[in-house]
């Protein structure tokens, strides 16, 4: 399949990336990448090492700035100059390190950096509404199906799956546009992976779009509605999950699907010069 064969999603996108480029010195990490994220949809973003997935995630989270191209949120062009700007736009990201505070409890991690103060004079003095935050955290975990027996226990005592669940739930709690997940099932067991995938489905069903970056092909096929493949900094395919198979995705990732197409042969030639 060639780039010209890509059929765009029919739903109006909540997030759209057009022609994004990013260069680090002589290395072109992104070469005019497009990405379309419809509302309440899980979009898989896959590709081999060096395909540009992490660079694109950093741009969407406000941690990096593109050299050219544009970002549109709900059809309006926007600039995500900082992670704070991305948060204000309703975009939340869960990176592989999870960014959890191990000595704090689950509720405190959910509100980390966004703590609620008590009302009245005590709030003016900086007193936190800990009971209110724990109540809201418990409701959020229950709504998303994250099984936390004691939200007052330190994160350090949780299993890997529970920590991942807290990290995803925290971002889903604050996101109102897009949730970016970078390898959320890495290093998890089968049962814990299943719990995280179910959590992703619940986030989507709540109306939030999800961009899932993963090397795990079965996970991508199990939970995604659409799958975008990057190769050497370019988008080479954008498929519905009904169109996608492991063989087809691997072919797109490795270039086997475009090797014999004269219209796209120049992609490999250009990439070889970087």
C-alpha positions as CSV (number, residue, x, y, z in Angstrom):
1,X,0.0,0.0,0.0
2,X,1.2,3.5,-0.8
3,X,0.8,6.8,1.0
4,X,-1.7,7.8,-1.8
5,X,-3.9,4.9,-0.8
6,X,-4.5,6.2,2.8
7,X,-8.2,6.9,3.4
8,X,-8.8,9.6,6.1
9,X,-11.2,8.9,9.0
10,X,-14.7,10.2,8.4
11,X,-15.2,11.7,11.9
12,X,-14.1,15.3,12.4
13,X,-10.8,15.0,14.3
14,X,-10.3,16.3,17.9
15,X,-6.5,16.5,17.2
16,X,-4.8,16.8,13.8
17,X,-1.2,17.0,12.9
18,X,-0.2,18.3,9.5
19,X,3.2,18.2,7.9
20,X,5.2,18.2,11.2
21,X,8.9,18.2,10.8
22,X,11.6,18.0,13.4
23,X,15.4,18.0,12.9
24,X,18.2,17.4,15.4
25,X,21.3,18.6,13.7
26,X,21.7,16.5,10.6
27,X,19.1,14.0,11.7
28,X,15.5,14.4,10.5
29,X,13.4,12.7,13.2
30,X,10.1,13.7,11.5
31,X,9.6,14.3,7.8
32,X,6.2,15.9,7.2
33,X,4.2,13.6,9.5
34,X,0.4,13.7,9.5
35,X,-1.8,12.3,12.3
36,X,-5.5,12.3,12.6
37,X,-7.2,11.5,16.0
38,X,-11.0,11.3,15.9
39,X,-13.0,11.9,19.1
40,X,-13.5,8.9,21.5
41,X,-11.1,6.8,19.5
42,X,-8.0,4.8,20.3
43,X,-5.4,5.5,17.7
44,X,-2.3,3.3,17.7
45,X,1.0,4.9,16.8
46,X,3.5,2.2,15.8
47,X,6.9,2.0,14.1
48,X,10.4,0.6,14.6
49,X,13.0,2.2,16.7
50,X,13.9,5.6,15.1
51,X,10.5,5.9,13.3
52,X,9.8,9.2,15.2
53,X,7.1,8.0,17.6
54,X,8.7,9.5,20.7
55,X,9.6,12.7,19.0
56,X,6.0,13.2,17.9
57,X,4.7,12.4,21.4
58,X,7.0,15.0,22.9
59,X,5.7,17.6,20.4
60,X,2.1,16.7,21.3
61,X,2.9,17.0,25.0
62,X,4.5,20.4,24.6
63,X,8.0,19.1,25.6
64,X,9.4,19.7,22.1
65,X,8.6,22.3,19.3
66,X,8.3,21.3,15.7
67,X,10.5,23.0,13.0
68,X,7.5,23.3,10.7
69,X,3.9,22.0,10.2
70,X,0.8,22.7,12.3
71,X,-1.3,21.3,15.1
72,X,-5.1,21.7,15.2
73,X,-7.3,21.1,18.2
74,X,-11.0,20.7,17.3
75,X,-10.2,22.4,13.9
76,X,-8.4,25.4,15.3
77,X,-4.6,25.9,14.8
78,X,-2.7,25.9,18.1
79,X,0.8,26.0,19.5
80,X,1.8,23.8,22.4
81,X,4.8,25.8,23.6
82,X,5.1,24.0,27.0
83,X,3.7,21.0,28.8
84,X,1.6,23.5,30.8
85,X,0.1,24.7,27.5
86,X,-0.7,21.1,26.5
87,X,-2.4,20.5,29.9
88,X,-4.4,23.6,29.5
89,X,-5.5,22.3,26.1
90,X,-6.7,19.0,27.7
91,X,-3.8,16.9,26.5
92,X,-2.2,14.6,29.1
93,X,0.7,12.2,28.6
94,X,1.8,9.1,30.4
95,X,5.5,8.4,29.6
96,X,7.2,5.1,30.4
97,X,8.7,6.4,33.7
98,X,5.1,7.1,34.9
99,X,6.3,10.2,36.9
100,X,4.7,9.0,40.1
101,X,5.8,10.0,43.6
102,X,6.4,6.6,45.3
103,X,6.2,7.9,48.9
104,X,2.8,9.5,48.3
105,X,-0.5,7.8,48.3
106,X,-2.7,7.2,45.2
107,X,-4.9,10.2,45.9
108,X,-2.0,12.5,46.4
109,X,-0.5,11.3,43.1
110,X,-3.8,11.9,41.3
111,X,-3.7,15.6,42.3
112,X,0.1,16.0,42.2
113,X,0.8,19.6,41.3
114,X,-2.9,20.4,41.2
115,X,-3.8,20.0,44.9
116,X,-7.1,21.2,46.1
117,X,-7.2,23.6,49.1
118,X,-9.8,23.7,51.8
119,X,-12.4,26.4,51.6
120,X,-12.4,29.4,53.9
121,X,-9.5,30.8,56.0
122,X,-7.7,27.5,56.2
123,X,-7.5,27.3,52.5
124,X,-6.0,30.8,52.4
125,X,-3.3,29.6,54.7
126,X,-2.5,26.7,52.4
127,X,-4.3,23.8,54.1
128,X,-5.1,21.0,51.6
129,X,-8.5,19.4,51.3
130,X,-7.1,15.8,51.7
131,X,-10.5,14.2,52.5
132,X,-12.0,15.8,49.4
133,X,-9.1,14.7,47.2
134,X,-9.3,11.1,48.5
135,X,-13.0,11.0,47.9
136,X,-12.6,12.3,44.3
137,X,-9.7,9.9,43.7
138,X,-11.7,6.9,44.9
139,X,-14.6,7.8,42.6
140,X,-12.2,8.3,39.7
141,X,-10.5,4.9,40.2
142,X,-13.9,3.2,40.6
143,X,-15.3,4.8,37.5
144,X,-12.2,3.7,35.4
145,X,-12.1,0.2,36.9
146,X,-8.7,0.7,38.6
147,X,-8.6,-1.6,41.6
148,X,-7.0,0.2,44.5
149,X,-8.0,-1.2,47.9
150,X,-6.5,1.7,49.9
151,X,-6.0,5.1,48.3
152,X,-4.1,6.2,51.4
153,X,-1.3,3.6,50.9
154,X,2.0,4.7,49.4
155,X,2.5,4.0,45.7
156,X,5.8,2.2,46.5
157,X,3.7,-0.7,47.9
158,X,1.7,-1.1,44.7
159,X,2.2,-3.7,42.0
160,X,3.4,-2.6,38.5
161,X,0.0,-2.9,37.1
162,X,-1.5,-0.8,39.9
163,X,1.1,1.9,39.4
164,X,0.4,2.0,35.7
165,X,-3.3,2.2,36.5
166,X,-2.8,5.1,38.8
167,X,-0.7,6.9,36.2
168,X,-3.3,6.4,33.4
169,X,-6.2,7.3,35.7
170,X,-4.4,10.5,36.8
171,X,-4.0,11.6,33.2
172,X,-7.5,10.5,32.2
173,X,-8.9,12.4,35.2
174,X,-7.4,15.7,33.9
175,X,-7.6,15.1,30.1
176,X,-10.6,16.4,28.2
177,X,-9.1,16.2,24.7
178,X,-6.4,13.6,24.2
179,X,-4.6,11.1,26.4
180,X,-1.1,10.1,25.1
181,X,0.2,6.7,26.4
182,X,3.8,5.8,25.7
183,X,4.3,2.0,26.0
184,X,1.8,1.5,28.9
185,X,2.1,-2.3,29.0
186,X,5.9,-2.5,28.8
187,X,7.2,-4.9,31.5
188,X,3.7,-5.9,32.7
189,X,2.5,-9.5,33.0
190,X,-0.4,-10.9,31.1
191,X,-3.1,-10.2,33.7
192,X,-1.8,-6.6,34.4
193,X,-1.6,-5.9,30.6
194,X,-5.2,-7.0,30.2
195,X,-6.3,-4.6,33.0
196,X,-4.4,-1.7,31.4
197,X,-6.0,-2.4,28.0
198,X,-9.5,-2.5,29.6
199,X,-8.7,0.8,31.3
200,X,-7.8,2.3,27.9
201,X,-11.2,1.1,26.6
202,X,-13.0,2.8,29.5
203,X,-11.1,6.1,28.9
204,X,-12.2,5.9,25.2
205,X,-15.8,5.1,26.2
206,X,-15.8,8.2,28.5
207,X,-15.3,10.3,25.4
208,X,-11.6,11.0,25.5
209,X,-9.4,10.2,22.5
210,X,-6.4,8.1,23.2
211,X,-3.1,7.9,21.2
212,X,-1.4,4.6,22.1
213,X,2.3,4.2,21.3
214,X,3.4,0.6,21.5
215,X,5.7,-2.1,20.2
216,X,3.2,-4.8,21.2
217,X,1.3,-5.7,18.1
218,X,-1.4,-7.8,19.8
219,X,-2.1,-5.0,22.3
220,X,-2.5,-2.5,19.4
221,X,-4.8,-4.8,17.5
222,X,-6.8,-5.6,20.6
223,X,-7.6,-2.1,21.7
224,X,-7.1,0.4,18.8
225,X,-9.8,1.7,16.4
226,X,-7.2,3.0,14.0
227,X,-3.5,2.4,13.5
228,X,-1.0,4.9,12.1
229,X,2.4,3.5,11.1
230,X,5.6,5.6,11.0
231,X,8.7,4.7,9.2
232,X,11.9,6.7,9.1
233,X,10.1,9.8,10.2
234,X,7.2,9.5,7.8
235,X,3.6,8.3,8.0
236,X,3.4,5.3,5.6
237,X,-0.1,4.0,6.5
238,X,-3.3,4.9,8.4
239,X,-5.6,1.9,8.7
240,X,-8.8,1.0,10.5
241,X,-8.3,-2.0,12.8
242,X,-10.6,-4.0,10.5
243,X,-8.0,-3.5,7.7
244,X,-5.0,-4.1,9.8
245,X,-3.2,-7.5,10.3
246,X,0.1,-8.2,12.0
247,X,1.6,-9.1,8.6
248,X,0.4,-5.8,7.0
249,X,1.6,-3.7,9.9
250,X,5.0,-5.3,10.0
251,X,5.3,-4.8,6.2
252,X,4.5,-1.1,6.6
253,X,7.0,-0.8,9.5
254,X,9.8,-2.4,7.6
255,X,9.1,-0.9,4.2
256,X,8.2,-4.2,2.5
257,X,4.8,-2.8,1.4
258,X,6.4,0.2,-0.5
259,X,9.6,-1.3,-1.7
260,X,8.1,-2.1,-5.2
261,X,6.0,1.0,-5.5
262,X,7.8,3.6,-7.7
263,X,5.6,6.4,-6.3
264,X,7.1,5.9,-2.8
265,X,10.5,4.5,-3.5
266,X,12.1,8.0,-2.9
267,X,11.3,7.7,0.8
268,X,14.0,5.1,1.3
269,X,16.4,7.0,-0.8
270,X,15.9,10.2,1.1
271,X,16.1,8.5,4.5
272,X,19.3,6.8,3.6
273,X,21.0,10.2,3.4
274,X,20.4,11.1,7.1
